Amino acid sequence: MKQFILFSLFAALCFACSYRGFSDWDFLVLSQSWHITLCKTEPKLCIPSKLKSHFTIHGLWQNLYQPIKNHFYPQCCGVDDVLDLQNLKSLEKDLRFFWPDLFYEEDMSTKGLYAHEWIKHG
């Protein structure tokens, strides 16, 4: 059930671009992270206490078969709709497990992974 809720959240975030006029995408890509490798590539940025020993979600992104302006995905769809982290509070425990932010001490940071994904991918 938790996976379904998280997938629904990611799908909702992905479809946000379609409401802003970026509805021309062909498929979704589920990007995952393996923390041990990620932290080896960015050791100074990684917070060791947040390492997970399982694959975690990095994002769910819209993609195109043919690029538009050299991009295979709609990006930076606009920030008219500001990410309200309060909307994620009920999922915070699950987000820490399935979609942790390794680079910010505060999980629900306005500068962290969730905010980055929202701004870049909608």
Biopython code that builds the backbone (N, CA, C, O; Angstrom):
import numpy as np
from Bio.PDB.StructureBuilder import StructureBuilder

atoms = [
    (1, "MET", "N", (0.819, -1.194, 0.000)),
    (1, "MET", "CA", (0.000, 0.000, 0.000)),
    (1, "MET", "C", (0.870, 1.269, 0.000)),
    (1, "MET", "O", (0.563, 2.246, -0.683)),
    (2, "LYS", "N", (1.964, 1.231, 0.783)),
    (2, "LYS", "CA", (2.839, 2.403, 0.846)),
    (2, "LYS", "C", (3.441, 2.700, -0.523)),
    (2, "LYS", "O", (3.558, 3.858, -0.924)),
    (3, "GLN", "N", (3.829, 1.623, -1.247)),
    (3, "GLN", "CA", (4.407, 1.836, -2.566)),
    (3, "GLN", "C", (3.386, 2.483, -3.496)),
    (3, "GLN", "O", (3.734, 3.348, -4.300)),
    (4, "PHE", "N", (2.127, 2.065, -3.387)),
    (4, "PHE", "CA", (1.077, 2.637, -4.227)),
    (4, "PHE", "C", (0.885, 4.116, -3.920)),
    (4, "PHE", "O", (0.725, 4.926, -4.833)),
    (5, "ILE", "N", (0.901, 4.467, -2.648)),
    (5, "ILE", "CA", (0.737, 5.871, -2.256)),
    (5, "ILE", "C", (1.898, 6.697, -2.788)),
    (5, "ILE", "O", (1.694, 7.772, -3.351)),
    (6, "LEU", "N", (3.118, 6.193, -2.610)),
    (6, "LEU", "CA", (4.277, 6.932, -3.110)),
    (6, "LEU", "C", (4.263, 7.033, -4.630)),
    (6, "LEU", "O", (4.563, 8.091, -5.184)),
    (7, "PHE", "N", (3.914, 5.939, -5.309)),
    (7, "PHE", "CA", (3.840, 6.000, -6.764)),
    (7, "PHE", "C", (2.791, 7.022, -7.187)),
    (7, "PHE", "O", (3.010, 7.773, -8.137)),
    (8, "SER", "N", (1.673, 7.060, -6.505)),
    (8, "SER", "CA", (0.621, 8.037, -6.822)),
    (8, "SER", "C", (1.129, 9.460, -6.638)),
    (8, "SER", "O", (0.824, 10.339, -7.444)),
    (9, "LEU", "N", (1.900, 9.691, -5.585)),
    (9, "LEU", "CA", (2.471, 11.015, -5.362)),
    (9, "LEU", "C", (3.401, 11.395, -6.506)),
    (9, "LEU", "O", (3.328, 12.511, -7.021)),
    (10, "PHE", "N", (4.270, 10.480, -6.906)),
    (10, "PHE", "CA", (5.203, 10.771, -7.990)),
    (10, "PHE", "C", (4.468, 10.995, -9.298)),
    (10, "PHE", "O", (4.832, 11.869, -10.084)),
    (11, "ALA", "N", (3.436, 10.203, -9.527)),
    (11, "ALA", "CA", (2.663, 10.387, -10.759)),
    (11, "ALA", "C", (2.000, 11.758, -10.761)),
    (11, "ALA", "O", (1.966, 12.435, -11.788)),
    (12, "ALA", "N", (1.472, 12.167, -9.608)),
    (12, "ALA", "CA", (0.847, 13.489, -9.512)),
    (12, "ALA", "C", (1.871, 14.584, -9.775)),
    (12, "ALA", "O", (1.572, 15.559, -10.465)),
    (13, "LEU", "N", (3.070, 14.434, -9.233)),
    (13, "LEU", "CA", (4.116, 15.419, -9.491)),
    (13, "LEU", "C", (4.474, 15.455, -10.969)),
    (13, "LEU", "O", (4.705, 16.522, -11.538)),
    (14, "CYS", "N", (4.517, 14.287, -11.578)),
    (14, "CYS", "CA", (4.863, 14.221, -13.001)),
    (14, "CYS", "C", (3.797, 14.882, -13.865)),
    (14, "CYS", "O", (4.125, 15.581, -14.824)),
    (15, "PHE", "N", (2.552, 14.673, -13.544)),
    (15, "PHE", "CA", (1.481, 15.218, -14.364)),
    (15, "PHE", "C", (1.314, 16.714, -14.171)),
    (15, "PHE", "O", (0.563, 17.347, -14.912)),
    (16, "ALA", "N", (1.994, 17.289, -13.198)),
    (16, "ALA", "CA", (1.890, 18.741, -12.979)),
    (16, "ALA", "C", (2.304, 19.520, -14.217)),
    (16, "ALA", "O", (1.709, 20.553, -14.523)),
    (17, "CYS", "N", (3.309, 19.042, -14.929)),
    (17, "CYS", "CA", (3.734, 19.739, -16.155)),
    (17, "CYS", "C", (2.636, 19.731, -17.199)),
    (17, "CYS", "O", (2.511, 20.686, -17.965)),
    (18, "SER", "N", (1.834, 18.669, -17.248)),
    (18, "SER", "CA", (0.797, 18.624, -18.268)),
    (18, "SER", "C", (-0.243, 19.713, -18.021)),
    (18, "SER", "O", (-0.871, 20.190, -18.966)),
    (19, "TYR", "N", (-0.431, 20.106, -16.775)),
    (19, "TYR", "CA", (-1.369, 21.178, -16.482)),
    (19, "TYR", "C", (-0.792, 22.545, -16.847)),
    (19, "TYR", "O", (-1.530, 23.526, -16.945)),
    (20, "ARG", "N", (0.494, 22.609, -17.043)),
    (20, "ARG", "CA", (1.150, 23.857, -17.404)),
    (20, "ARG", "C", (1.440, 23.926, -18.898)),
    (20, "ARG", "O", (2.181, 24.803, -19.342)),
    (21, "GLY", "N", (0.868, 23.019, -19.674)),
    (21, "GLY", "CA", (1.058, 23.057, -21.111)),
    (21, "GLY", "C", (2.123, 22.109, -21.629)),
    (21, "GLY", "O", (2.382, 22.091, -22.832)),
    (22, "PHE", "N", (2.745, 21.325, -20.773)),
    (22, "PHE", "CA", (3.762, 20.372, -21.199)),
    (22, "PHE", "C", (3.160, 18.972, -21.212)),
    (22, "PHE", "O", (3.622, 18.083, -20.496)),
    (23, "SER", "N", (2.136, 18.784, -22.022)),
    (23, "SER", "CA", (1.448, 17.494, -22.020)),
    (23, "SER", "C", (1.975, 16.550, -23.088)),
    (23, "SER", "O", (1.500, 15.419, -23.193)),
    (24, "ASP", "N", (2.941, 16.985, -23.880)),
    (24, "ASP", "CA", (3.463, 16.151, -24.945)),
    (24, "ASP", "C", (4.668, 15.349, -24.473)),
    (24, "ASP", "O", (5.812, 15.718, -24.740)),
    (25, "TRP", "N", (4.411, 14.269, -23.783)),
    (25, "TRP", "CA", (5.474, 13.352, -23.409)),
    (25, "TRP", "C", (4.988, 11.951, -23.709)),
    (25, "TRP", "O", (3.785, 11.700, -23.784)),
    (26, "ASP", "N", (5.934, 11.039, -23.882)),
    (26, "ASP", "CA", (5.596, 9.716, -24.403)),
    (26, "ASP", "C", (5.595, 8.597, -23.374)),
    (26, "ASP", "O", (4.815, 7.654, -23.496)),
    (27, "PHE", "N", (6.448, 8.680, -22.367)),
    (27, "PHE", "CA", (6.534, 7.606, -21.377)),
    (27, "PHE", "C", (7.156, 8.157, -20.098)),
    (27, "PHE", "O", (7.712, 9.256, -20.088)),
    (28, "LEU", "N", (7.056, 7.382, -19.020)),
    (28, "LEU", "CA", (7.629, 7.760, -17.729)),
    (28, "LEU", "C", (8.871, 6.924, -17.440)),
    (28, "LEU", "O", (8.923, 5.741, -17.775)),
    (29, "VAL", "N", (9.861, 7.541, -16.822)),
    (29, "VAL", "CA", (11.073, 6.841, -16.395)),
    (29, "VAL", "C", (11.140, 6.902, -14.873)),
    (29, "VAL", "O", (11.095, 7.982, -14.283)),
    (30, "LEU", "N", (11.245, 5.748, -14.253)),
    (30, "LEU", "CA", (11.441, 5.674, -12.809)),
    (30, "LEU", "C", (12.943, 5.594, -12.573)),
    (30, "LEU", "O", (13.573, 4.594, -12.916)),
    (31, "SER", "N", (13.514, 6.633, -11.994)),
    (31, "SER", "CA", (14.939, 6.684, -11.716)),
    (31, "SER", "C", (15.168, 6.285, -10.256)),
    (31, "SER", "O", (14.532, 6.816, -9.346)),
    (32, "GLN", "N", (16.091, 5.336, -10.050)),
    (32, "GLN", "CA", (16.401, 4.875, -8.710)),
    (32, "GLN", "C", (17.862, 5.157, -8.389)),
    (32, "GLN", "O", (18.683, 5.363, -9.283)),
    (33, "SER", "N", (18.169, 5.164, -7.105)),
    (33, "SER", "CA", (19.540, 5.409, -6.641)),
    (33, "SER", "C", (20.004, 4.251, -5.767)),
    (33, "SER", "O", (19.221, 3.657, -5.026)),
    (34, "TRP", "N", (21.277, 3.949, -5.869)),
    (34, "TRP", "CA", (21.940, 3.013, -4.972)),
    (34, "TRP", "C", (22.882, 3.866, -4.135)),
    (34, "TRP", "O", (23.916, 4.317, -4.627)),
    (35, "HIS", "N", (22.532, 4.088, -2.876)),
    (35, "HIS", "CA", (23.220, 5.067, -2.041)),
    (35, "HIS", "C", (24.708, 4.837, -1.886)),
    (35, "HIS", "O", (25.482, 5.794, -1.858)),
    (36, "ILE", "N", (25.116, 3.594, -1.786)),
    (36, "ILE", "CA", (26.535, 3.317, -1.565)),
    (36, "ILE", "C", (27.365, 3.871, -2.724)),
    (36, "ILE", "O", (28.408, 4.488, -2.509)),
    (37, "THR", "N", (26.899, 3.648, -3.942)),
    (37, "THR", "CA", (27.609, 4.169, -5.113)),
    (37, "THR", "C", (27.480, 5.687, -5.193)),
    (37, "THR", "O", (28.453, 6.385, -5.481)),
    (38, "LEU", "N", (26.297, 6.184, -4.941)),
    (38, "LEU", "CA", (26.080, 7.626, -4.992)),
    (38, "LEU", "C", (27.008, 8.353, -4.026)),
    (38, "LEU", "O", (27.589, 9.382, -4.374)),
    (39, "CYS", "N", (27.146, 7.829, -2.832)),
    (39, "CYS", "CA", (27.998, 8.481, -1.838)),
    (39, "CYS", "C", (29.486, 8.319, -2.143)),
    (39, "CYS", "O", (30.299, 9.114, -1.673)),
    (40, "LYS", "N", (29.848, 7.316, -2.912)),
    (40, "LYS", "CA", (31.245, 7.200, -3.339)),
    (40, "LYS", "C", (31.580, 8.254, -4.379)),
    (40, "LYS", "O", (32.723, 8.703, -4.461)),
    (41, "THR", "N", (30.589, 8.656, -5.180)),
    (41, "THR", "CA", (30.843, 9.673, -6.198)),
    (41, "THR", "C", (30.760, 11.084, -5.630)),
    (41, "THR", "O", (31.374, 12.003, -6.171)),
    (42, "GLU", "N", (30.013, 11.267, -4.555)),
    (42, "GLU", "CA", (29.846, 12.587, -3.914)),
    (42, "GLU", "C", (30.079, 12.484, -2.408)),
    (42, "GLU", "O", (29.189, 12.834, -1.633)),
    (43, "PRO", "N", (31.262, 12.008, -1.965)),
    (43, "PRO", "CA", (31.464, 11.740, -0.534)),
    (43, "PRO", "C", (31.371, 12.972, 0.361)),
    (43, "PRO", "O", (30.950, 12.856, 1.512)),
    (44, "LYS", "N", (31.747, 14.135, -0.129)),
    (44, "LYS", "CA", (31.710, 15.331, 0.716)),
    (44, "LYS", "C", (30.292, 15.855, 0.909)),
    (44, "LYS", "O", (30.020, 16.582, 1.865)),
    (45, "LEU", "N", (29.394, 15.488, 0.007)),
    (45, "LEU", "CA", (28.016, 15.978, 0.087)),
    (45, "LEU", "C", (27.093, 15.017, 0.825)),
    (45, "LEU", "O", (26.062, 15.425, 1.360)),
    (46, "CYS", "N", (27.458, 13.767, 0.853)),
    (46, "CYS", "CA", (26.585, 12.725, 1.375)),
    (46, "CYS", "C", (26.548, 12.719, 2.908)),
    (46, "CYS", "O", (27.575, 12.898, 3.564)),
    (47, "ILE", "N", (25.363, 12.512, 3.461)),
    (47, "ILE", "CA", (25.191, 12.391, 4.912)),
    (47, "ILE", "C", (25.142, 10.900, 5.252)),
    (47, "ILE", "O", (24.129, 10.248, 4.998)),
    (48, "PRO", "N", (26.222, 10.349, 5.822)),
    (48, "PRO", "CA", (26.311, 8.901, 6.052)),
    (48, "PRO", "C", (25.164, 8.319, 6.880)),
    (48, "PRO", "O", (24.764, 7.177, 6.652)),
    (49, "SER", "N", (24.642, 9.063, 7.812)),
    (49, "SER", "CA", (23.568, 8.533, 8.661)),
    (49, "SER", "C", (22.274, 8.281, 7.880)),
    (49, "SER", "O", (21.373, 7.605, 8.376)),
    (50, "LYS", "N", (22.182, 8.819, 6.672)),
    (50, "LYS", "CA", (20.972, 8.641, 5.869)),
    (50, "LYS", "C", (21.097, 7.536, 4.821)),
    (50, "LYS", "O", (20.157, 7.288, 4.066)),
    (51, "LEU", "N", (22.257, 6.869, 4.772)),
    (51, "LEU", "CA", (22.468, 5.810, 3.786)),
    (51, "LEU", "C", (21.462, 4.684, 3.945)),
    (51, "LEU", "O", (21.143, 4.271, 5.059)),
    (52, "LYS", "N", (20.975, 4.201, 2.834)),
    (52, "LYS", "CA", (20.067, 3.044, 2.812)),
    (52, "LYS", "C", (20.780, 1.898, 2.114)),
    (52, "LYS", "O", (21.640, 2.116, 1.261)),
    (53, "SER", "N", (20.414, 0.672, 2.485)),
    (53, "SER", "CA", (21.034, -0.500, 1.864)),
    (53, "SER", "C", (20.125, -1.100, 0.797)),
    (53, "SER", "O", (20.275, -2.268, 0.437)),
    (54, "HIS", "N", (19.195, -0.314, 0.297)),
    (54, "HIS", "CA", (18.298, -0.765, -0.770)),
    (54, "HIS", "C", (18.196, 0.351, -1.821)),
    (54, "HIS", "O", (18.546, 1.502, -1.562)),
    (55, "PHE", "N", (17.714, -0.017, -2.998)),
    (55, "PHE", "CA", (17.487, 0.996, -4.011)),
    (55, "PHE", "C", (16.421, 1.963, -3.521)),
    (55, "PHE", "O", (15.439, 1.555, -2.901)),
    (56, "THR", "N", (16.618, 3.233, -3.798)),
    (56, "THR", "CA", (15.640, 4.249, -3.420)),
    (56, "THR", "C", (15.205, 5.003, -4.677)),
    (56, "THR", "O", (15.846, 4.917, -5.725)),
    (57, "ILE", "N", (14.140, 5.716, -4.554)),
    (57, "ILE", "CA", (13.601, 6.487, -5.675)),
    (57, "ILE", "C", (14.381, 7.787, -5.812)),
    (57, "ILE", "O", (14.645, 8.471, -4.823)),
    (58, "HIS", "N", (14.740, 8.116, -7.021)),
    (58, "HIS", "CA", (15.308, 9.441, -7.293)),
    (58, "HIS", "C", (14.255, 10.329, -7.944)),
    (58, "HIS", "O", (14.210, 11.530, -7.679)),
    (59, "GLY", "N", (13.416, 9.755, -8.784)),
    (59, "GLY", "CA", (12.356, 10.540, -9.407)),
    (59, "GLY", "C", (11.558, 9.715, -10.393)),
    (59, "GLY", "O", (11.948, 8.603, -10.751)),
    (60, "LEU", "N", (10.439, 10.266, -10.829)),
    (60, "LEU", "CA", (9.604, 9.692, -11.874)),
    (60, "LEU", "C", (9.411, 10.805, -12.889)),
    (60, "LEU", "O", (8.773, 11.816, -12.595)),
    (61, "TRP", "N", (9.963, 10.621, -14.084)),
    (61, "TRP", "CA", (10.058, 11.722, -15.034)),
    (61, "TRP", "C", (9.365, 11.410, -16.346)),
    (61, "TRP", "O", (9.385, 10.275, -16.821)),
    (62, "GLN", "N", (8.750, 12.433, -16.925)),
    (62, "GLN", "CA", (8.183, 12.337, -18.258)),
    (62, "GLN", "C", (9.336, 12.345, -19.258)),
    (62, "GLN", "O", (10.319, 13.060, -19.065)),
    (63, "ASN", "N", (9.221, 11.557, -20.324)),
    (63, "ASN", "CA", (10.266, 11.520, -21.353)),
    (63, "ASN", "C", (9.645, 11.496, -22.733)),
    (63, "ASN", "O", (8.470, 11.173, -22.910)),
    (64, "LEU", "N", (10.474, 11.848, -23.710)),
    (64, "LEU", "CA", (10.060, 11.932, -25.108)),
    (64, "LEU", "C", (10.869, 10.950, -25.949)),
    (64, "LEU", "O", (12.036, 10.694, -25.655)),
    (65, "TYR", "N", (10.252, 10.401, -26.993)),
    (65, "TYR", "CA", (11.005, 9.575, -27.934)),
    (65, "TYR", "C", (11.897, 10.444, -28.815)),
    (65, "TYR", "O", (12.997, 10.031, -29.181)),
    (66, "GLN", "N", (11.436, 11.631, -29.153)),
    (66, "GLN", "CA", (12.191, 12.574, -29.970)),
    (66, "GLN", "C", (12.443, 13.840, -29.155)),
    (66, "GLN", "O", (11.515, 14.356, -28.533)),
    (67, "PRO", "N", (13.679, 14.358, -29.142)),
    (67, "PRO", "CA", (13.979, 15.536, -28.315)),
    (67, "PRO", "C", (13.295, 16.799, -28.840)),
    (67, "PRO", "O", (13.055, 16.955, -30.037)),
    (68, "ILE", "N", (12.997, 17.676, -27.913)),
    (68, "ILE", "CA", (12.515, 19.019, -28.223)),
    (68, "ILE", "C", (13.552, 19.973, -27.653)),
    (68, "ILE", "O", (13.813, 19.959, -26.450)),
    (69, "LYS", "N", (14.141, 20.796, -28.497)),
    (69, "LYS", "CA", (15.195, 21.730, -28.089)),
    (69, "LYS", "C", (16.320, 20.998, -27.354)),
    (69, "LYS", "O", (16.790, 21.457, -26.313)),
    (70, "ASN", "N", (16.748, 19.857, -27.903)),
    (70, "ASN", "CA", (17.847, 19.040, -27.381)),
    (70, "ASN", "C", (17.570, 18.389, -26.032)),
    (70, "ASN", "O", (18.507, 17.936, -25.373)),
    (71, "HIS", "N", (16.317, 18.328, -25.603)),
    (71, "HIS", "CA", (15.968, 17.672, -24.341)),
    (71, "HIS", "C", (14.994, 16.529, -24.611)),
    (71, "HIS", "O", (14.053, 16.666, -25.393)),
    (72, "PHE", "N", (15.236, 15.409, -23.955)),
    (72, "PHE", "CA", (14.348, 14.261, -24.087)),
    (72, "PHE", "C", (13.273, 14.247, -23.005)),
    (72, "PHE", "O", (12.583, 13.242, -22.833)),
    (73, "TYR", "N", (13.126, 15.338, -22.284)),
    (73, "TYR", "CA", (12.085, 15.415, -21.262)),
    (73, "TYR", "C", (11.680, 16.862, -21.064)),
    (73, "TYR", "O", (12.507, 17.766, -21.181)),
    (74, "PRO", "N", (10.401, 17.084, -20.761)),
    (74, "PRO", "CA", (9.993, 18.437, -20.390)),
    (74, "PRO", "C", (10.695, 18.802, -19.087)),
    (74, "PRO", "O", (10.745, 17.986, -18.167)),
    (75, "GLN", "N", (11.224, 19.987, -18.994)),
    (75, "GLN", "CA", (11.924, 20.378, -17.778)),
    (75, "GLN", "C", (11.688, 21.843, -17.472)),
    (75, "GLN", "O", (11.329, 22.638, -18.341)),
    (76, "CYS", "N", (11.901, 22.173, -16.216)),
    (76, "CYS", "CA", (11.739, 23.550, -15.753)),
    (76, "CYS", "C", (10.422, 24.116, -16.277)),
    (76, "CYS", "O", (10.385, 25.118, -16.991)),
    (77, "CYS", "N", (9.361, 23.443, -15.900)),
    (77, "CYS", "CA", (8.039, 23.747, -16.426)),
    (77, "CYS", "C", (7.489, 25.062, -15.909)),
    (77, "CYS", "O", (6.405, 25.476, -16.319)),
    (78, "GLY", "N", (8.187, 25.706, -15.048)),
    (78, "GLY", "CA", (7.691, 26.940, -14.440)),
    (78, "GLY", "C", (7.442, 26.688, -12.968)),
    (78, "GLY", "O", (7.175, 25.557, -12.559)),
    (79, "VAL", "N", (7.525, 27.690, -12.210)),
    (79, "VAL", "CA", (7.346, 27.534, -10.769)),
    (79, "VAL", "C", (6.124, 28.319, -10.289)),
    (79, "VAL", "O", (6.090, 28.818, -9.164)),
    (80, "ASP", "N", (5.129, 28.418, -11.163)),
    (80, "ASP", "CA", (3.893, 29.103, -10.768)),
    (80, "ASP", "C", (3.245, 28.408, -9.578)),
    (80, "ASP", "O", (2.736, 29.057, -8.664)),
    (81, "ASP", "N", (3.271, 27.081, -9.602)),
    (81, "ASP", "CA", (2.743, 26.295, -8.493)),
    (81, "ASP", "C", (3.903, 25.941, -7.573)),
    (81, "ASP", "O", (4.698, 25.056, -7.886)),
    (82, "VAL", "N", (3.999, 26.617, -6.463)),
    (82, "VAL", "CA", (5.091, 26.396, -5.518)),
    (82, "VAL", "C", (4.851, 25.087, -4.776)),
    (82, "VAL", "O", (3.730, 24.787, -4.367)),
    (83, "LEU", "N", (5.914, 24.318, -4.609)),
    (83, "LEU", "CA", (5.812, 23.072, -3.853)),
    (83, "LEU", "C", (5.526, 23.402, -2.398)),
    (83, "LEU", "O", (6.299, 24.101, -1.743)),
    (84, "ASP", "N", (4.422, 22.899, -1.908)),
    (84, "ASP", "CA", (4.053, 23.085, -0.510)),
    (84, "ASP", "C", (4.427, 21.812, 0.242)),
    (84, "ASP", "O", (3.718, 20.809, 0.172)),
    (85, "LEU", "N", (5.536, 21.861, 0.956)),
    (85, "LEU", "CA", (6.025, 20.677, 1.664)),
    (85, "LEU", "C", (5.056, 20.195, 2.739)),
    (85, "LEU", "O", (5.132, 19.040, 3.160)),
    (86, "GLN", "N", (4.167, 21.042, 3.181)),
    (86, "GLN", "CA", (3.153, 20.623, 4.166)),
    (86, "GLN", "C", (2.261, 19.530, 3.576)),
    (86, "GLN", "O", (1.749, 18.682, 4.307)),
    (87, "ASN", "N", (2.079, 19.550, 2.263)),
    (87, "ASN", "CA", (1.264, 18.514, 1.611)),
    (87, "ASN", "C", (1.912, 17.138, 1.684)),
    (87, "ASN", "O", (1.241, 16.126, 1.480)),
    (88, "LEU", "N", (3.199, 17.090, 1.971)),
    (88, "LEU", "CA", (3.918, 15.823, 2.038)),
    (88, "LEU", "C", (4.081, 15.311, 3.475)),
    (88, "LEU", "O", (4.578, 14.204, 3.682)),
    (89, "LYS", "N", (3.673, 16.096, 4.450)),
    (89, "LYS", "CA", (3.903, 15.739, 5.865)),
    (89, "LYS", "C", (3.355, 14.361, 6.214)),
    (89, "LYS", "O", (3.999, 13.619, 6.957)),
    (90, "SER", "N", (2.190, 14.001, 5.700)),
    (90, "SER", "CA", (1.608, 12.706, 6.062)),
    (90, "SER", "C", (2.408, 11.538, 5.463)),
    (90, "SER", "O", (2.273, 10.400, 5.911)),
    (91, "LEU", "N", (3.232, 11.822, 4.458)),
    (91, "LEU", "CA", (4.055, 10.790, 3.830)),
    (91, "LEU", "C", (5.518, 10.852, 4.264)),
    (91, "LEU", "O", (6.345, 10.094, 3.758)),
    (92, "GLU", "N", (5.836, 11.728, 5.176)),
    (92, "GLU", "CA", (7.239, 11.994, 5.508)),
    (92, "GLU", "C", (8.009, 10.739, 5.918)),
    (92, "GLU", "O", (9.147, 10.555, 5.486)),
    (93, "LYS", "N", (7.426, 9.886, 6.727)),
    (93, "LYS", "CA", (8.110, 8.663, 7.166)),
    (93, "LYS", "C", (8.422, 7.764, 5.962)),
    (93, "LYS", "O", (9.532, 7.243, 5.849)),
    (94, "ASP", "N", (7.462, 7.586, 5.078)),
    (94, "ASP", "CA", (7.668, 6.767, 3.891)),
    (94, "ASP", "C", (8.660, 7.412, 2.933)),
    (94, "ASP", "O", (9.471, 6.719, 2.319)),
    (95, "LEU", "N", (8.601, 8.720, 2.804)),
    (95, "LEU", "CA", (9.551, 9.414, 1.939)),
    (95, "LEU", "C", (10.980, 9.231, 2.431)),
    (95, "LEU", "O", (11.895, 9.048, 1.628)),
    (96, "ARG", "N", (11.177, 9.279, 3.744)),
    (96, "ARG", "CA", (12.521, 9.068, 4.304)),
    (96, "ARG", "C", (13.063, 7.685, 3.958)),
    (96, "ARG", "O", (14.266, 7.511, 3.760)),
    (97, "PHE", "N", (12.164, 6.701, 3.888)),
    (97, "PHE", "CA", (12.588, 5.329, 3.589)),
    (97, "PHE", "C", (12.756, 5.099, 2.085)),
    (97, "PHE", "O", (13.787, 4.582, 1.656)),
    (98, "PHE", "N", (11.754, 5.476, 1.275)),
    (98, "PHE", "CA", (11.757, 5.178, -0.153)),
    (98, "PHE", "C", (12.425, 6.248, -1.012)),
    (98, "PHE", "O", (12.937, 5.944, -2.089)),
    (99, "TRP", "N", (12.425, 7.507, -0.544)),
    (99, "TRP", "CA", (12.912, 8.620, -1.354)),
    (99, "TRP", "C", (13.691, 9.596, -0.475)),
    (99, "TRP", "O", (13.345, 10.776, -0.406)),
    (100, "PRO", "N", (14.743, 9.114, 0.199)),
    (100, "PRO", "CA", (15.485, 9.973, 1.121)),
    (100, "PRO", "C", (16.357, 10.996, 0.394)),
    (100, "PRO", "O", (16.788, 10.781, -0.739)),
    (101, "ASP", "N", (16.599, 12.089, 1.063)),
    (101, "ASP", "CA", (17.475, 13.136, 0.548)),
    (101, "ASP", "C", (18.803, 13.010, 1.285)),
    (101, "ASP", "O", (18.896, 13.354, 2.463)),
    (102, "LEU", "N", (19.826, 12.519, 0.597)),
    (102, "LEU", "CA", (21.121, 12.254, 1.219)),
    (102, "LEU", "C", (21.960, 13.496, 1.461)),
    (102, "LEU", "O", (22.935, 13.448, 2.211)),
    (103, "PHE", "N", (21.593, 14.604, 0.837)),
    (103, "PHE", "CA", (22.468, 15.764, 0.850)),
    (103, "PHE", "C", (22.017, 16.882, 1.781)),
    (103, "PHE", "O", (22.753, 17.850, 1.977)),
    (104, "TYR", "N", (20.828, 16.771, 2.356)),
    (104, "TYR", "CA", (20.340, 17.802, 3.284)),
    (104, "TYR", "C", (19.930, 17.148, 4.593)),
    (104, "TYR", "O", (19.213, 16.147, 4.605)),
    (105, "GLU", "N", (20.386, 17.718, 5.682)),
    (105, "GLU", "CA", (20.072, 17.162, 7.000)),
    (105, "GLU", "C", (18.568, 17.186, 7.260)),
    (105, "GLU", "O", (18.003, 16.219, 7.769)),
    (106, "GLU", "N", (17.936, 18.284, 6.912)),
    (106, "GLU", "CA", (16.489, 18.431, 7.089)),
    (106, "GLU", "C", (15.781, 17.764, 5.913)),
    (106, "GLU", "O", (15.957, 18.179, 4.768)),
    (107, "ASP", "N", (14.984, 16.739, 6.188)),
    (107, "ASP", "CA", (14.338, 15.975, 5.118)),
    (107, "ASP", "C", (13.409, 16.812, 4.252)),
    (107, "ASP", "O", (13.390, 16.643, 3.032)),
    (108, "MET", "N", (12.660, 17.684, 4.839)),
    (108, "MET", "CA", (11.671, 18.453, 4.087)),
    (108, "MET", "C", (12.186, 19.862, 3.812)),
    (108, "MET", "O", (11.487, 20.843, 4.065)),
    (109, "SER", "N", (13.397, 19.959, 3.298)),
    (109, "SER", "CA", (14.034, 21.242, 3.029)),
    (109, "SER", "C", (13.512, 21.847, 1.728)),
    (109, "SER", "O", (13.247, 21.130, 0.763)),
    (110, "THR", "N", (13.368, 23.153, 1.710)),
    (110, "THR", "CA", (12.964, 23.836, 0.481)),
    (110, "THR", "C", (14.116, 23.900, -0.517)),
    (110, "THR", "O", (13.926, 24.317, -1.660)),
    (111, "LYS", "N", (15.313, 23.487, -0.089)),
    (111, "LYS", "CA", (16.470, 23.456, -0.987)),
    (111, "LYS", "C", (16.856, 22.024, -1.340)),
    (111, "LYS", "O", (17.814, 21.812, -2.084)),
    (112, "GLY", "N", (16.137, 21.050, -0.826)),
    (112, "GLY", "CA", (16.522, 19.661, -0.975)),
    (112, "GLY", "C", (16.016, 18.979, -2.229)),
    (112, "GLY", "O", (15.590, 19.623, -3.188)),
    (113, "LEU", "N", (16.073, 17.663, -2.197)),
    (113, "LEU", "CA", (15.746, 16.827, -3.342)),
    (113, "LEU", "C", (14.318, 17.033, -3.829)),
    (113, "LEU", "O", (14.096, 17.160, -5.033)),
    (114, "TYR", "N", (13.354, 17.069, -2.928)),
    (114, "TYR", "CA", (11.955, 17.203, -3.350)),
    (114, "TYR", "C", (11.730, 18.521, -4.075)),
    (114, "TYR", "O", (11.053, 18.562, -5.102)),
    (115, "ALA", "N", (12.292, 19.590, -3.545)),
    (115, "ALA", "CA", (12.147, 20.903, -4.185)),
    (115, "ALA", "C", (12.834, 20.903, -5.546)),
    (115, "ALA", "O", (12.297, 21.443, -6.513)),
    (116, "HIS", "N", (14.025, 20.297, -5.626)),
    (116, "HIS", "CA", (14.740, 20.214, -6.911)),
    (116, "HIS", "C", (13.907, 19.452, -7.946)),
    (116, "HIS", "O", (13.748, 19.906, -9.079)),
    (117, "GLU", "N", (13.382, 18.301, -7.552)),
    (117, "GLU", "CA", (12.590, 17.500, -8.478)),
    (117, "GLU", "C", (11.345, 18.261, -8.942)),
    (117, "GLU", "O", (10.966, 18.187, -10.110)),
    (118, "TRP", "N", (10.719, 18.985, -8.029)),
    (118, "TRP", "CA", (9.524, 19.764, -8.357)),
    (118, "TRP", "C", (9.850, 20.862, -9.376)),
    (118, "TRP", "O", (9.144, 21.026, -10.370)),
    (119, "ILE", "N", (10.917, 21.602, -9.118)),
    (119, "ILE", "CA", (11.277, 22.692, -10.014)),
    (119, "ILE", "C", (11.707, 22.165, -11.386)),
    (119, "ILE", "O", (11.317, 22.717, -12.415)),
    (120, "LYS", "N", (12.504, 21.107, -11.398)),
    (120, "LYS", "CA", (13.042, 20.616, -12.669)),
    (120, "LYS", "C", (12.031, 19.800, -13.455)),
    (120, "LYS", "O", (11.942, 19.935, -14.675)),
    (121, "HIS", "N", (11.270, 18.959, -12.775)),
    (121, "HIS", "CA", (10.407, 17.999, -13.492)),
    (121, "HIS", "C", (8.918, 18.230, -13.291)),
    (121, "HIS", "O", (8.100, 17.621, -13.980)),
    (122, "GLY", "N", (8.564, 19.083, -12.376)),
    (122, "GLY", "CA", (7.138, 19.351, -12.159)),
    (122, "GLY", "C", (6.513, 18.402, -11.200)),
    (122, "GLY", "O", (5.318, 18.505, -10.920)),
]
sb = StructureBuilder()
sb.init_structure("model")
sb.init_model(0)
sb.init_chain("A")
sb.init_seg("    ")
for serial, (resi, resn, name, xyz) in enumerate(atoms, 1):
    if name == "N":
        sb.init_residue(resn, " ", resi, " ")
    sb.init_atom(name, np.array(xyz, "f"), 0.0, 1.0, " ", f" {name:<3s}", serial, name[0])
structure = sb.get_structure()
